[in-house]
Amino acid sequence: MDNRRISPNEINLKSFEFKAKLNPKIWEDNKLKLNIRQKLIAIAKEFVKSTDIDFIPVDIVIVGSLAGFNWSKYSDIDLHIITDFKDINDDVTLVKNYFDAKKNSWNEKHTDLTIYNYDVELYVQDVNEENASNGIYSIKYNHWIKIPKMAHKELQDDIIKETAAAYINKIIYYNEKFYELTTDRQFIVLN
């Protein structure tokens, strides 16, 4: 087995750097590009139709790094469909669990759903659920709900690198142990 371990110095934090502007593939003049907006609305409509629940979203929003200045090549498009769970059923936990399961199934079946190589990740959000994203853009109404700010937080690079290296090394260790302890015969049984 390869006993290589990752050093904190090998961790690259470049993707955490804030950009001077919103992603130009997605945004133009601080507005979501029309073609992007149309695609996201179509995706949201298709998802809503697939749920077999008769509801009209309160809003459809984009959140996360692509709705802010911390986007990178690793970003995805976080598409949130907002609805009032109580309008569907008084048991909001049941509604949340249903939508989470439906969303997981949808995302697994639509792994090729991308816009400019950014995966589109769907999530159904209750109207009462807080969203801590730096920027929130309403696709349905075509305006900012929460305008993103350039955050110049001092990242504690050394701590982040040490933590990331520790997790990577744990994954390597457990992966190696799995292969050490698992015979070919056990692989056949597992499959």
MDAnalysis code that builds the backbone (N, CA, C; Angstrom):
import MDAnalysis as mda
import numpy as np

u = mda.Universe.empty(573, n_residues=191, atom_resindex=np.repeat(np.arange(191), 3), trajectory=True)
u.add_TopologyAttr("name", ["N", "CA", "C"] * 191)
u.add_TopologyAttr("resid", np.arange(1, 192))
u.add_TopologyAttr("resname", ["MET", "ASP", "ASN", "ARG", "ARG", "ILE", "SER", "PRO", "ASN", "GLU", "ILE", "ASN", "LEU", "LYS", "SER", "PHE", "GLU", "PHE", "LYS", "ALA", "LYS", "LEU", "ASN", "PRO", "LYS", "ILE", "TRP", "GLU", "ASP", "ASN", "LYS", "LEU", "LYS", "LEU", "ASN", "ILE", "ARG", "GLN", "LYS", "LEU", "ILE", "ALA", "ILE", "ALA", "LYS", "GLU", "PHE", "VAL", "LYS", "SER", "THR", "ASP", "ILE", "ASP", "PHE", "ILE", "PRO", "VAL", "ASP", "ILE", "VAL", "ILE", "VAL", "GLY", "SER", "LEU", "ALA", "GLY", "PHE", "ASN", "TRP", "SER", "LYS", "TYR", "SER", "ASP", "ILE", "ASP", "LEU", "HIS", "ILE", "ILE", "THR", "ASP", "PHE", "LYS", "ASP", "ILE", "ASN", "ASP", "ASP", "VAL", "THR", "LEU", "VAL", "LYS", "ASN", "TYR", "PHE", "ASP", "ALA", "LYS", "LYS", "ASN", "SER", "TRP", "ASN", "GLU", "LYS", "HIS", "THR", "ASP", "LEU", "THR", "ILE", "TYR", "ASN", "TYR", "ASP", "VAL", "GLU", "LEU", "TYR", "VAL", "GLN", "ASP", "VAL", "ASN", "GLU", "GLU", "ASN", "ALA", "SER", "ASN", "GLY", "ILE", "TYR", "SER", "ILE", "LYS", "TYR", "ASN", "HIS", "TRP", "ILE", "LYS", "ILE", "PRO", "LYS", "MET", "ALA", "HIS", "LYS", "GLU", "LEU", "GLN", "ASP", "ASP", "ILE", "ILE", "LYS", "GLU", "THR", "ALA", "ALA", "ALA", "TYR", "ILE", "ASN", "LYS", "ILE", "ILE", "TYR", "TYR", "ASN", "GLU", "LYS", "PHE", "TYR", "GLU", "LEU", "THR", "THR", "ASP", "ARG", "GLN", "PHE", "ILE", "VAL", "LEU", "ASN"])
u.atoms.positions = np.array([
    [0.826, -1.201, 0.000],
    [0.000, 0.000, 0.000],
    [0.869, 1.264, 0.000],
    [0.332, 2.289, -0.556],
    [0.997, 3.587, -0.603],
    [0.781, 4.276, 0.736],
    [1.842, 4.454, 1.488],
    [1.727, 5.078, 2.822],
    [1.957, 6.585, 2.768],
    [1.751, 7.162, 1.640],
    [1.940, 8.602, 1.465],
    [0.928, 9.373, 2.297],
    [1.370, 10.438, 2.890],
    [0.499, 11.318, 3.645],
    [0.607, 12.717, 3.071],
    [-0.458, 13.453, 3.172],
    [-0.511, 14.825, 2.662],
    [-0.022, 15.784, 3.748],
    [0.814, 16.695, 3.342],
    [1.309, 17.733, 4.240],
    [0.402, 18.962, 4.114],
    [0.199, 19.702, 5.201],
    [-0.605, 20.934, 5.094],
    [-0.082, 21.895, 4.023],
    [1.221, 21.863, 3.762],
    [1.807, 22.751, 2.740],
    [1.355, 22.391, 1.328],
    [0.824, 21.180, 1.144],
    [0.370, 20.741, -0.173],
    [-1.070, 21.184, -0.464],
    [-1.753, 21.721, 0.522],
    [-3.142, 22.143, 0.359],
    [-3.161, 23.516, -0.304],
    [-3.901, 23.625, -1.410],
    [-4.004, 24.869, -2.167],
    [-5.344, 25.539, -1.827],
    [-5.286, 26.747, -1.311],
    [-6.496, 27.478, -0.920],
    [-6.907, 28.532, -1.949],
    [-6.332, 28.480, -3.145],
    [-6.613, 29.492, -4.162],
    [-8.111, 29.624, -4.456],
    [-8.837, 28.504, -4.430],
    [-10.262, 28.568, -4.769],
    [-11.083, 29.315, -3.716],
    [-10.491, 29.603, -2.554],
    [-11.204, 30.348, -1.514],
    [-11.063, 31.862, -1.667],
    [-10.213, 32.290, -2.583],
    [-9.981, 33.718, -2.758],
    [-11.219, 34.397, -3.338],
    [-11.506, 35.590, -2.841],
    [-12.634, 36.360, -3.348],
    [-12.257, 37.018, -4.670],
    [-13.224, 37.054, -5.571],
    [-13.023, 37.669, -6.878],
    [-13.487, 39.127, -6.821],
    [-13.032, 39.889, -7.784],
    [-13.391, 41.307, -7.845],
    [-14.803, 41.524, -8.365],
    [-15.343, 40.509, -9.087],
    [-16.684, 40.660, -9.642],
    [-17.403, 39.315, -9.638],
    [-18.694, 39.376, -9.869],
    [-19.489, 38.154, -9.991],
    [-19.043, 37.397, -11.242],
    [-19.315, 36.109, -11.278],
    [-18.909, 35.280, -12.408],
    [-19.528, 35.807, -13.704],
    [-18.698, 36.256, -14.668],
    [-19.217, 36.855, -15.896],
    [-19.952, 35.870, -16.818],
    [-19.797, 34.567, -16.585],
    [-20.551, 33.593, -17.373],
    [-22.018, 33.565, -16.932],
    [-22.259, 33.953, -15.702],
    [-23.586, 33.859, -15.088],
    [-24.272, 35.224, -14.976],
    [-23.484, 36.264, -14.744],
    [-24.022, 37.591, -14.435],
    [-23.587, 38.620, -15.460],
    [-24.479, 39.587, -15.682],
    [-24.175, 40.717, -16.549],
    [-24.848, 41.952, -15.960],
    [-24.062, 42.975, -15.696],
    [-24.576, 44.202, -15.084],
    [-25.352, 43.910, -13.800],
    [-24.798, 43.025, -13.000],
    [-25.370, 42.683, -11.693],
    [-26.736, 41.985, -11.781],
    [-27.080, 41.468, -12.953],
    [-28.319, 40.713, -13.177],
    [-27.955, 39.341, -13.713],
    [-28.786, 38.367, -13.400],
    [-28.608, 37.031, -13.950],
    [-28.835, 37.101, -15.451],
    [-27.918, 36.504, -16.223],
    [-28.083, 36.521, -17.678],
    [-29.393, 35.835, -18.050],
    [-30.045, 36.378, -19.059],
    [-31.366, 35.907, -19.468],
    [-31.375, 34.420, -19.805],
    [-30.394, 33.954, -20.570],
    [-30.369, 32.537, -20.952],
    [-30.178, 31.625, -19.726],
    [-29.408, 32.072, -18.769],
    [-29.198, 31.304, -17.528],
    [-30.503, 31.265, -16.743],
    [-31.132, 32.413, -16.623],
    [-32.404, 32.506, -15.894],
    [-33.453, 31.578, -16.512],
    [-33.558, 31.602, -17.830],
    [-34.542, 30.759, -18.517],
    [-34.263, 29.278, -18.282],
    [-32.996, 28.876, -18.344],
    [-32.630, 27.473, -18.110],
    [-32.968, 27.055, -16.683],
    [-32.668, 27.925, -15.718],
    [-32.927, 27.588, -14.310],
    [-34.423, 27.512, -14.015],
    [-35.199, 28.386, -14.616],
    [-36.660, 28.327, -14.451],
    [-37.191, 27.013, -15.041],
    [-36.682, 26.640, -16.212],
    [-37.120, 25.387, -16.846],
    [-36.762, 24.184, -15.972],
    [-35.572, 24.187, -15.387],
    [-35.148, 23.096, -14.502],
    [-36.054, 23.038, -13.276],
    [-36.326, 24.186, -12.676],
    [-37.193, 24.233, -11.492],
    [-38.595, 23.722, -11.823],
    [-39.133, 24.140, -12.968],
    [-40.469, 23.685, -13.375],
    [-40.499, 22.178, -13.570],
    [-39.466, 21.654, -14.204],
    [-39.391, 20.206, -14.438],
    [-39.323, 19.453, -13.108],
    [-38.539, 19.989, -12.166],
    [-38.448, 19.347, -10.851],
    [-39.795, 19.377, -10.140],
    [-40.443, 20.538, -10.108],
    [-41.739, 20.675, -9.431],
    [-42.734, 19.678, -10.022],
    [-42.749, 19.574, -11.348],
    [-43.655, 18.638, -12.016],
    [-43.355, 17.186, -11.608],
    [-42.095, 16.877, -11.382],
    [-41.700, 15.508, -11.037],
    [-42.101, 15.105, -9.615],
    [-42.473, 16.079, -8.790],
    [-42.785, 15.765, -7.395],
    [-44.174, 15.171, -7.202],
    [-45.049, 15.314, -8.163],
    [-46.436, 14.846, -8.042],
    [-47.199, 15.563, -6.932],
    [-46.697, 16.714, -6.516],
    [-47.392, 17.545, -5.533],
    [-47.803, 18.820, -6.256],
    [-49.030, 19.204, -6.084],
    [-49.534, 20.394, -6.745],
    [-49.192, 21.618, -5.897],
    [-48.083, 22.282, -6.245],
    [-47.706, 23.495, -5.519],
    [-47.034, 24.471, -6.458],
    [-47.160, 25.734, -6.124],
    [-46.504, 26.796, -6.873],
    [-45.436, 27.380, -5.954],
    [-44.183, 27.363, -6.387],
    [-43.123, 27.910, -5.529],
    [-43.377, 29.388, -5.183],
    [-43.080, 29.723, -3.946],
    [-43.135, 31.110, -3.506],
    [-42.050, 31.897, -4.241],
    [-40.896, 31.227, -4.426],
    [-39.786, 31.843, -5.145],
    [-38.843, 30.739, -5.625],
    [-37.988, 31.094, -6.537],
    [-36.906, 30.228, -7.004],
    [-35.666, 31.108, -6.923],
    [-34.669, 30.663, -6.182],
    [-33.507, 31.517, -5.952],
    [-32.208, 30.760, -6.249],
    [-31.178, 31.541, -6.525],
    [-29.832, 31.015, -6.634],
    [-29.062, 31.575, -5.443],
    [-28.350, 30.681, -4.753],
    [-27.582, 31.053, -3.565],
    [-26.185, 30.437, -3.689],
    [-25.362, 30.656, -2.691],
    [-24.050, 30.024, -2.660],
    [-22.985, 30.854, -3.347],
    [-21.876, 30.189, -3.644],
    [-20.708, 30.904, -4.147],
    [-20.944, 31.593, -5.495],
    [-21.778, 31.017, -6.348],
    [-22.034, 31.665, -7.644],
    [-22.992, 32.851, -7.528],
    [-23.541, 33.057, -6.350],
    [-24.347, 34.251, -6.092],
    [-23.528, 35.220, -5.240],
    [-22.231, 35.100, -5.353],
    [-21.344, 35.948, -4.581],
    [-19.988, 36.068, -5.258],
    [-19.018, 36.512, -4.496],
    [-17.693, 36.792, -5.037],
    [-16.680, 35.695, -4.736],
    [-17.137, 34.610, -4.122],
    [-16.207, 33.528, -3.786],
    [-16.374, 32.308, -4.684],
    [-16.801, 32.513, -5.920],
    [-16.971, 31.430, -6.873],
    [-15.611, 30.938, -7.355],
    [-15.607, 29.698, -7.805],
    [-14.398, 29.106, -8.363],
    [-14.804, 28.019, -9.351],
    [-13.841, 27.350, -9.921],
    [-14.141, 26.260, -10.846],
    [-14.820, 25.095, -10.122],
    [-14.764, 25.079, -8.793],
    [-15.387, 24.019, -8.001],
    [-16.821, 24.354, -7.583],
    [-17.285, 25.530, -7.928],
    [-18.627, 25.961, -7.533],
    [-19.688, 25.128, -8.250],
    [-20.889, 25.163, -7.681],
    [-22.048, 24.622, -8.383],
    [-23.147, 25.666, -8.285],
    [-24.189, 25.451, -9.066],
    [-25.320, 26.377, -9.037],
    [-26.325, 25.834, -8.037],
    [-26.443, 26.514, -6.915],
    [-27.373, 26.108, -5.860],
    [-28.728, 26.734, -6.159],
    [-29.622, 25.910, -6.677],
    [-30.949, 26.347, -7.083],
    [-31.950, 25.931, -6.007],
    [-32.495, 26.906, -5.308],
    [-33.450, 26.625, -4.235],
    [-34.866, 26.974, -4.686],
    [-35.738, 25.997, -4.528],
    [-37.154, 26.197, -4.800],
    [-37.810, 26.417, -3.444],
    [-38.377, 27.589, -3.269],
    [-38.925, 27.953, -1.958],
    [-40.435, 27.811, -1.970],
    [-40.950, 27.122, -0.950],
    [-42.389, 26.947, -0.803],
    [-42.727, 26.906, 0.682],
    [-43.986, 27.063, 0.991],
    [-44.438, 26.976, 2.385],
    [-44.856, 25.529, 2.641],
    [-44.048, 24.815, 3.409],
    [-44.316, 23.400, 3.679],
    [-45.685, 23.192, 4.313],
    [-46.124, 24.150, 5.143],
    [-47.433, 24.022, 5.807],
    [-48.592, 24.054, 4.819],
    [-48.383, 24.694, 3.671],
    [-49.418, 24.699, 2.633],
    [-49.594, 23.311, 2.007],
    [-48.584, 22.483, 2.132],
    [-48.631, 21.138, 1.557],
    [-49.176, 20.138, 2.569],
    [-48.680, 20.245, 3.824],
    [-49.135, 19.345, 4.883],
    [-48.727, 19.946, 6.219],
    [-49.554, 19.771, 7.239],
    [-49.230, 20.299, 8.565],
    [-47.985, 19.647, 9.160],
    [-47.677, 18.431, 8.725],
    [-46.489, 17.737, 9.210],
    [-45.292, 18.189, 8.355],
    [-44.679, 19.315, 8.755],
    [-43.600, 19.895, 7.953],
    [-42.373, 18.987, 7.901],
    [-42.170, 18.165, 8.927],
    [-41.054, 17.215, 8.909],
    [-41.255, 16.191, 7.798],
    [-42.490, 15.723, 7.665],
    [-42.825, 14.792, 6.593],
    [-42.579, 15.436, 5.234],
    [-43.002, 16.676, 5.064],
    [-42.823, 17.394, 3.797],
    [-41.335, 17.579, 3.505],
    [-40.575, 17.999, 4.517],
    [-39.126, 18.186, 4.344],
    [-38.468, 16.875, 3.937],
    [-38.802, 15.786, 4.630],
    [-38.214, 14.484, 4.301],
    [-38.564, 14.056, 2.882],
    [-39.805, 14.302, 2.471],
    [-40.231, 13.959, 1.111],
    [-39.404, 14.754, 0.092],
    [-39.331, 16.077, 0.287],
    [-38.594, 16.910, -0.660],
    [-37.099, 16.575, -0.662],
    [-36.537, 16.269, 0.506],
    [-35.115, 15.885, 0.557],
    [-34.878, 14.606, -0.242],
    [-35.765, 13.625, -0.061],
    [-35.631, 12.364, -0.807],
    [-35.799, 12.614, -2.307],
    [-36.791, 13.409, -2.668],
    [-37.043, 13.720, -4.082],
    [-35.853, 14.477, -4.675],
    [-35.317, 15.420, -3.922],
    [-34.161, 16.200, -4.375],
    [-32.942, 15.301, -4.562],
    [-32.703, 14.392, -3.607],
    [-31.561, 13.479, -3.723],
    [-31.694, 12.604, -4.964],
    [-32.886, 12.069, -5.167],
    [-33.148, 11.235, -6.336],
    [-32.954, 12.038, -7.623],
    [-33.509, 13.241, -7.647],
    [-33.389, 14.122, -8.810],
    [-31.921, 14.408, -9.124],
    [-31.160, 14.828, -8.106],
    [-29.758, 15.178, -8.319],
    [-28.946, 13.970, -8.792],
    [-29.259, 12.775, -8.279],
    [-28.564, 11.559, -8.718],
    [-28.880, 11.235, -10.173],
    [-30.130, 11.450, -10.591],
    [-30.539, 11.134, -11.963],
    [-30.097, 12.200, -12.964],
    [-29.795, 13.387, -12.476],
    [-29.445, 14.497, -13.364],
    [-28.007, 14.966, -13.139],
    [-27.081, 14.027, -13.071],
    [-25.680, 14.380, -12.835],
    [-25.069, 15.140, -14.006],
    [-25.699, 15.043, -15.163],
    [-25.190, 15.737, -16.343],
    [-25.807, 17.124, -16.507],
    [-26.581, 17.543, -15.536],
    [-27.248, 18.836, -15.606],
    [-26.267, 19.928, -15.192],
    [-25.707, 20.592, -16.196],
    [-24.710, 21.624, -15.941],
    [-24.996, 22.859, -16.792],
    [-24.498, 23.969, -16.314],
    [-24.506, 25.226, -17.058],
    [-23.085, 25.771, -16.969],
    [-22.431, 25.907, -18.102],
    [-21.019, 26.314, -18.162],
    [-20.146, 25.466, -17.241],
    [-20.368, 24.178, -17.258],
    [-19.628, 23.195, -16.454],
    [-19.867, 23.318, -14.944],
    [-20.853, 24.064, -14.541],
    [-21.242, 24.116, -13.127],
    [-22.448, 23.201, -12.936],
    [-22.323, 22.226, -12.048],
    [-23.447, 21.346, -11.747],
    [-24.588, 22.162, -11.162],
    [-25.808, 21.819, -11.529],
    [-26.983, 22.456, -10.949],
    [-27.478, 21.533, -9.834],
    [-27.465, 22.034, -8.605],
    [-27.898, 21.271, -7.432],
    [-29.204, 21.862, -6.929],
    [-30.235, 21.037, -6.918],
    [-31.551, 21.494, -6.475],
    [-31.758, 21.271, -4.990],
    [-32.565, 22.133, -4.397],
    [-32.933, 21.998, -2.996],
    [-34.299, 22.650, -2.822],
    [-35.171, 21.998, -2.066],
    [-36.467, 22.607, -1.771],
    [-36.376, 23.168, -0.357],
    [-36.640, 24.450, -0.243],
    [-36.471, 25.172, 1.013],
    [-37.823, 25.670, 1.514],
    [-38.072, 25.443, 2.795],
    [-39.285, 25.978, 3.398],
    [-39.165, 27.495, 3.479],
    [-40.267, 28.174, 3.295],
    [-40.292, 29.635, 3.304],
    [-39.780, 30.191, 4.642],
    [-39.889, 29.406, 5.715],
    [-39.443, 29.860, 7.041],
    [-37.997, 29.495, 7.350],
    [-37.338, 28.793, 6.442],
    [-35.947, 28.377, 6.668],
    [-35.000, 29.525, 6.341],
    [-34.074, 29.777, 7.241],
    [-33.079, 30.825, 7.023],
    [-32.039, 30.352, 6.013],
    [-31.529, 31.270, 5.230],
    [-30.442, 30.950, 4.319],
    [-29.301, 31.911, 4.606],
    [-28.153, 31.360, 4.973],
    [-27.013, 32.178, 5.394],
    [-26.110, 32.596, 4.231],
    [-26.550, 32.358, 3.020],
    [-25.722, 32.694, 1.865],
    [-25.425, 34.191, 1.818],
    [-24.238, 34.526, 1.346],
    [-23.836, 35.926, 1.231],
    [-24.692, 36.663, 0.200],
    [-25.123, 35.943, -0.838],
    [-25.975, 36.538, -1.851],
    [-27.156, 35.639, -2.155],
    [-28.334, 36.241, -2.339],
    [-29.542, 35.493, -2.693],
    [-30.228, 36.251, -3.822],
    [-30.378, 35.565, -4.966],
    [-30.979, 36.196, -6.137],
    [-32.264, 35.469, -6.508],
    [-33.348, 36.228, -6.623],
    [-34.625, 35.656, -7.024],
    [-34.650, 35.485, -8.538],
    [-34.696, 34.224, -8.953],
    [-34.802, 33.931, -10.384],
    [-36.231, 34.200, -10.849],
    [-37.170, 33.883, -9.984],
    [-38.580, 34.073, -10.336],
    [-38.896, 35.548, -10.585],
    [-38.387, 36.430, -9.719],
    [-38.696, 37.858, -9.824],
    [-37.557, 38.684, -10.427],
    [-36.443, 38.025, -10.727],
    [-35.309, 38.652, -11.406],
    [-34.736, 39.870, -10.663],
    [-34.468, 39.687, -9.371],
    [-33.802, 40.750, -8.604],
    [-33.108, 40.154, -7.380],
    [-32.216, 40.951, -6.811],
    [-31.494, 40.520, -5.615],
    [-32.400, 40.602, -4.394],
    [-32.418, 39.552, -3.603],
    [-33.074, 39.574, -2.292],
    [-32.040, 40.006, -1.261],
    [-30.834, 39.503, -1.455],
    [-29.714, 39.873, -0.597],
    [-28.508, 40.083, -1.507],
    [-28.090, 41.333, -1.636],
    [-26.973, 41.675, -2.512],
    [-25.679, 41.194, -1.862],
    [-24.859, 40.431, -2.606],
    [-23.620, 39.928, -2.001],
    [-22.647, 41.064, -1.726],
    [-21.895, 40.878, -0.671],
    [-20.890, 41.873, -0.290],
    [-19.516, 41.258, -0.460],
    [-18.573, 42.106, -0.778],
    [-17.181, 41.663, -0.827],
    [-16.710, 41.470, 0.605],
    [-16.595, 40.262, 1.003],
    [-16.152, 39.964, 2.358],
    [-14.655, 39.718, 2.355],
    [-13.973, 40.512, 3.108],
    [-12.523, 40.331, 3.215],
    [-12.190, 39.760, 4.580],
    [-12.725, 38.579, 4.812],
    [-12.429, 37.911, 6.076],
    [-11.032, 37.334, 5.994],
    [-10.337, 37.439, 7.090],
    [-9.021, 36.829, 7.161],
    [-9.196, 35.344, 7.426],
    [-8.860, 34.546, 6.434],
    [-8.915, 33.107, 6.623],
    [-7.677, 32.678, 7.399],
    [-7.865, 31.775, 8.288],
    [-6.742, 31.249, 9.055],
    [-6.151, 30.097, 8.248],
    [-5.335, 30.471, 7.264],
    [-4.809, 29.515, 6.293],
    [-4.156, 28.296, 6.936],
    [-3.336, 28.526, 7.943],
    [-2.621, 27.398, 8.563],
    [-3.584, 26.394, 9.186],
    [-4.618, 26.903, 9.860],
    [-5.590, 26.009, 10.502],
    [-6.396, 25.263, 9.443],
    [-6.810, 25.956, 8.395],
    [-7.574, 25.321, 7.311],
    [-6.735, 24.236, 6.648],
    [-5.489, 24.537, 6.337],
    [-4.614, 23.560, 5.689],
    [-4.371, 22.349, 6.582],
    [-4.135, 22.577, 7.866],
    [-3.905, 21.461, 8.801],
    [-5.158, 20.586, 8.911],
    [-6.312, 21.222, 9.010],
    [-7.570, 20.467, 9.121],
    [-7.835, 19.676, 7.844],
    [-7.668, 20.313, 6.688],
    [-7.890, 19.623, 5.410],
    [-6.930, 18.446, 5.263],
    [-5.665, 18.654, 5.573],
    [-4.674, 17.575, 5.469],
    [-5.038, 16.419, 6.408],
    [-5.508, 16.741, 7.604],
    [-5.891, 15.690, 8.567],
    [-7.046, 14.851, 7.998],
    [-8.052, 15.500, 7.423],
    [-9.183, 14.761, 6.843],
    [-8.747, 13.927, 5.637],
    [-7.934, 14.510, 4.776],
    [-7.449, 13.768, 3.608],
    [-6.658, 12.549, 4.061],
    [-5.807, 12.726, 5.054],
    [-4.998, 11.611, 5.546],
    [-5.857, 10.531, 6.202],
    [-6.938, 10.922, 6.860],
    [-7.857, 9.922, 7.420],
    [-8.512, 9.112, 6.305],
    [-8.912, 9.787, 5.242],
    [-9.520, 9.097, 4.103],
    [-8.517, 8.116, 3.492],
    [-7.290, 8.568, 3.303],
    [-6.248, 7.689, 2.754],
    [-6.053, 6.484, 3.670],
    [-5.954, 6.734, 4.979],
    [-5.740, 5.657, 5.952],
    [-6.881, 4.634, 5.896],
    [-8.126, 5.101, 5.962],
    [-9.267, 4.178, 5.960],
    [-9.404, 3.457, 4.624],
    [-9.080, 4.119, 3.553],
    [-9.095, 3.476, 2.247],
    [-8.055, 2.348, 2.204],
    [-6.849, 2.628, 2.695],
    [-5.803, 1.606, 2.737],
    [-6.212, 0.435, 3.632],
    [-6.776, 0.739, 4.798],
    [-7.221, -0.312, 5.722],
    [-8.309, -1.166, 5.092],
    [-9.214, -0.548, 4.382],
    [-10.281, -1.283, 3.707],
    [-9.683, -2.298, 2.743],
    [-8.729, -1.851, 1.924],
    [-8.119, -2.757, 0.950],
    [-7.258, -3.820, 1.626],
    [-6.613, -3.482, 2.738],
    [-5.829, -4.461, 3.490],
    [-6.708, -5.567, 4.065],
    [-7.847, -5.184, 4.593],
    [-8.707, -6.109, 5.319],
    [-9.743, -6.804, 4.451],
    [-9.828, -6.417, 3.212],
    [-10.855, -6.970, 2.328],
    [-10.189, -7.829, 1.264],
    [-10.583, -9.072, 1.199],
    [-10.037, -9.967, 0.177],
    [-10.861, -9.855, -1.093],
    [-10.330, -10.431, -2.170],
    [-11.073, -10.446, -3.436],
    [-12.412, -11.139, -3.266],
    [-12.439, -12.206, -2.470],
    [-13.675, -12.947, -2.255],
    [-14.712, -12.056, -1.574],
    [-14.266, -11.247, -0.624],
    [-15.195, -10.346, 0.042],
    [-15.718, -9.279, -0.912],
    [-14.908, -8.863, -1.873],
    [-15.363, -7.915, -2.878],
    [-16.518, -8.480, -3.673],
    [-16.404, -9.735, -4.036],
    [-17.459, -10.401, -4.810],
    [-18.750, -10.411, -3.993],
    [-18.632, -10.719, -2.703],
    [-19.803, -10.756, -1.836],
    [-20.411, -9.357, -1.696],
    [-19.553, -8.340, -1.588],
    [-20.031, -6.966, -1.437],
    [-20.742, -6.472, -2.680],
    [-20.301, -6.901, -3.839],
    [-20.922, -6.451, -5.077],
    [-22.238, -7.136, -5.232],
])
